[in-house]
Amino acid sequence: MYTIDRNTYRVSFPNAFLQGIIQVSMRTLVILLASASAFACAGSFPETNWEQIYIANLVTLEPTRSDTAPPVSQQTPDSVSSLAFWYKADALGLANNSAVGSWTDASGNGRHAVNATGAEQPVYQTGILNAKPALYFDGTDDYLQNNDVAYTQMTYVAVAKMTTSWNPAWGTFGYRMNVLAQYGDNPQNASQVYFNWAEVSGAGKSTVTLRTTVEGYSAIYAGSEINQNQWYLLIGTYDGQYSRFFLDGTLTKESDLTPGSVRNASIGFSIGRHTATSGNTHQHRFQGYIPEILFYTKALSTAERQGLECYLSLKYNLTVPQGCY
């Protein structure tokens, strides 16, 4: 183990062979080894002398989580620029099991998420995650809707748990459950974050995905495998070149290079469904819990994303790779 640039790097070989480490750059080390031919090493080594000290090829190492890394200060959502809307269940202060016809936009932009039909409103439930409330969507007809937001790049952020069980009748095509979507019938299909069940090797596999329609391209995807009935911190971004998905603070998928802008849709965002009806009357309803959800009209920087992850991880007792305060 070697500490460099305040991160801990792990090097796998017996300590008895280590003669020294030379730091070449911030992320590159030269490792000096004795009797290197006695075990597998990176690179090619001269072996004319058993006791010779060998100089390995340059080895670039990735950091692991370490207490030597400085903790990250949490950032509240409204301290980060380009916040379009922000919904948090703990701002509602309702009685347990109250129907929610309007989820107040905490960003100050007035983009409240609403649904006037009582039978299709999600339910406010107390004490759901870390003693905090969440909205429950029944997966049948519950949803909320806000107004259109103009953007060419974006960041989706949500804390959510999907509770839908696998149904073999869905088959390999699967079944999507939208957390947040600006997605209607073509050409109103801009972007969405959704959970999905699909049959893989004869069994159901659940995933979560960011789908982005970039002008001039077909849709691009980034996501991760997940488990039913487990809480997740979800962040999906598109920066004008790449779509990326972060699950609990870890990058799980980056798309191919796809330069451009997100398709300009003129519909609002739906929470708990999408609004496309072509070939689908159920609108991919979400079943599960959402205590907090946000949207930015830019791709967050690493520092902004990690600060926001810390805010949500401390608030909801979720685990992220970086230390937080």
Residue pairs with C-beta under 8 A, 6 or more apart in sequence:
1 8
1 9
1 10
1 11
2 8
2 9
2 11
2 21
2 29
3 9
3 66
3 68
4 23
4 26
4 27
4 29
5 26
5 27
6 68
6 69
6 70
7 63
7 64
7 66
7 68
7 69
8 63
8 64
8 66
8 68
8 69
9 29
9 61
9 62
9 63
9 64
10 61
10 64
11 21
11 29
11 31
11 59
11 61
13 33
13 39
13 41
14 39
17 33
17 34
17 35
17 36
17 38
17 39
18 31
18 32
18 33
19 32
19 33
19 34
19 53
20 31
20 32
21 29
21 30
21 31
21 32
22 29
22 30
22 32
23 29
24 30
24 58
27 60
27 61
28 58
28 59
28 60
28 61
29 58
29 59
29 61
30 55
30 56
30 58
30 59
31 56
31 59
32 53
32 54
32 55
32 56
33 41
33 53
33 54
33 56
34 51
34 52
34 53
34 54
35 50
35 51
36 45
36 47
36 54
36 56
37 45
37 47
37 50
41 54
41 56
42 56
42 57
42 59
43 56
43 57
43 59
44 57
45 54
45 56
46 52
46 54
63 69
65 321
65 322
67 323
69 322
69 323
70 323
71 322
71 323
71 324
71 325
72 306
72 307
72 309
72 310
72 322
72 323
72 324
72 325
73 307
73 310
73 324
73 325
74 307
74 308
74 310
74 311
74 314
74 324
74 325
75 304
75 307
75 308
75 310
75 311
76 311
77 83
77 86
77 106
77 107
77 157
77 294
77 308
77 311
78 86
78 106
78 107
78 108
80 296
80 300
80 304
80 307
80 308
81 298
82 296
82 297
82 298
83 107
83 109
83 294
83 295
83 296
84 107
84 109
84 111
84 149
84 151
84 295
84 296
84 297
85 105
85 107
85 109
85 111
85 113
85 146
85 149
85 269
85 294
85 295
86 105
86 106
86 107
86 292
86 293
86 294
86 295
87 103
87 104
87 105
87 106
87 113
87 271
87 292
87 293
87 294
88 106
88 291
88 292
89 124
89 132
89 133
89 134
89 135
89 290
89 291
89 292
90 132
90 133
90 291
91 104
91 106
92 100
92 103
92 104
92 124
92 133
94 100
94 124
94 133
95 124
96 124
96 125
96 126
97 123
97 124
97 125
98 123
98 124
99 118
99 121
99 122
99 123
99 124
100 121
100 122
100 123
100 124
100 135
100 144
101 114
101 115
101 116
101 118
101 121
102 112
102 113
102 114
102 115
102 144
103 112
103 113
103 114
103 135
103 144
103 271
104 112
105 111
105 112
105 113
105 146
111 146
111 147
111 149
112 146
113 144
113 145
113 146
113 269
113 271
114 144
114 145
114 146
115 121
115 142
115 143
115 144
115 145
119 141
120 141
120 142
120 143
121 142
121 144
122 135
122 136
122 137
122 138
122 142
122 143
122 144
122 271
122 272
123 135
123 136
123 138
123 142
124 133
124 135
124 136
125 133
125 134
125 135
125 136
125 289
126 133
127 133
128 134
128 136
128 289
128 291
129 159
129 161
129 231
129 289
129 291
129 316
129 317
130 315
130 316
130 317
132 291
132 315
132 316
133 291
134 289
134 290
134 291
135 289
135 290
135 291
136 142
136 288
136 289
137 143
137 271
137 272
137 285
137 286
137 287
137 288
137 289
137 290
138 285
138 287
139 163
139 164
139 177
139 285
139 286
139 287
139 288
140 285
140 287
141 285
142 272
142 285
143 270
143 271
143 272
143 273
143 283
143 285
144 270
144 271
144 272
145 268
145 269
145 270
145 271
145 275
146 268
146 269
146 271
147 268
148 182
148 265
148 266
148 267
148 268
149 182
149 268
149 269
149 295
149 297
150 264
150 297
151 262
151 297
151 298
152 240
152 261
152 262
152 264
152 297
153 237
153 238
153 239
153 240
153 261
153 262
153 297
153 298
153 299
154 191
154 212
154 237
154 238
154 262
154 295
154 296
154 297
154 298
154 299
155 235
155 236
155 237
155 294
155 295
155 296
155 298
155 299
155 300
155 305
156 180
156 191
156 193
156 210
156 234
156 235
156 236
156 237
156 294
156 295
157 234
157 235
157 292
157 293
157 294
157 295
157 296
157 308
157 312
158 179
158 180
158 193
158 233
158 234
158 290
158 292
158 293
158 294
159 231
159 232
159 233
159 234
159 290
159 291
159 292
159 293
159 312
159 316
159 318
160 179
160 195
160 231
160 232
160 234
160 288
160 289
160 290
160 293
161 229
161 230
161 231
161 232
161 288
161 289
162 177
162 195
162 206
162 208
162 226
162 228
162 229
162 286
162 287
162 288
163 228
163 229
163 287
163 288
163 289
164 175
164 177
164 195
164 197
164 228
164 287
164 288
165 228
166 197
166 203
166 204
166 206
166 228
167 175
167 197
167 204
168 199
168 204
170 197
170 198
170 199
170 204
171 198
171 199
172 198
172 199
172 200
173 198
174 196
174 197
174 198
174 199
175 196
175 197
175 198
175 284
176 194
176 195
176 196
176 284
177 194
177 195
177 196
177 197
177 284
177 285
177 286
177 287
177 288
178 192
178 193
178 194
178 270
178 272
178 273
178 274
178 283
178 284
178 285
178 286
179 193
179 194
179 195
179 234
179 271
179 272
179 286
179 290
179 293
180 192
180 193
180 269
180 270
180 271
180 293
180 295
181 191
181 192
181 193
181 194
181 269
181 270
181 273
181 274
181 275
182 188
182 190
182 191
182 192
182 265
182 267
182 268
182 269
182 270
183 189
183 190
183 191
183 192
183 211
183 265
183 270
183 274
183 275
183 276
184 265
184 267
184 274
184 275
184 276
185 275
185 276
185 277
185 278
186 278
187 263
187 265
188 265
188 266
188 267
188 275
188 276
189 213
189 219
189 263
189 265
189 276
190 212
190 213
190 262
190 263
190 264
190 265
191 210
191 211
191 212
191 213
191 238
191 262
191 263
192 210
192 211
192 274
193 208
193 209
193 210
193 211
193 234
193 236
194 208
194 209
194 211
194 274
194 284
194 286
195 206
195 207
195 208
195 209
195 226
195 286
195 288
196 206
196 207
196 208
196 209
197 204
197 205
197 206
198 204
198 205
198 207
199 205
205 225
206 225
206 226
206 227
206 228
207 223
207 224
207 225
207 226
208 223
208 224
208 226
208 232
208 234
208 245
208 247
209 221
209 222
209 223
209 245
210 221
210 222
210 223
210 236
210 237
210 238
210 243
210 245
211 219
211 220
211 221
212 219
212 220
212 221
212 238
212 243
212 255
212 262
213 219
213 262
213 263
214 220
214 238
214 258
214 259
214 260
214 261
214 262
214 263
215 260
215 261
215 262
215 263
215 264
216 260
217 258
217 260
220 238
220 243
220 255
220 256
220 258
221 243
221 253
221 255
222 236
222 243
222 244
222 245
222 252
222 253
222 254
222 255
223 245
223 252
223 253
224 245
224 247
224 252
224 253
226 232
226 247
231 316
231 318
232 247
232 248
233 247
233 248
233 249
233 309
233 312
233 313
233 316
233 318
233 320
234 245
234 246
234 247
235 245
235 246
235 300
235 305
235 308
235 309
236 243
236 244
236 245
236 246
237 243
237 244
237 245
237 246
237 299
237 300
237 305
238 244
238 262
238 299
239 299
240 259
240 260
240 261
240 299
241 257
241 258
241 259
242 254
242 255
242 256
242 257
242 258
243 254
243 255
243 258
244 251
244 253
244 254
244 255
244 299
245 251
245 252
245 253
246 252
246 305
246 309
248 318
248 319
248 320
249 306
249 309
249 313
249 320
249 321
249 322
250 321
267 275
269 295
271 286
271 290
271 293
272 285
272 286
272 290
273 283
273 284
273 285
273 286
274 283
274 284
275 283
276 283
277 283
291 316
292 312
292 315
292 316
294 308
300 308
306 320
306 322
309 320
309 322
309 324
310 320
310 322
310 324
310 325
312 318
313 319
313 320
313 324
314 324
314 325
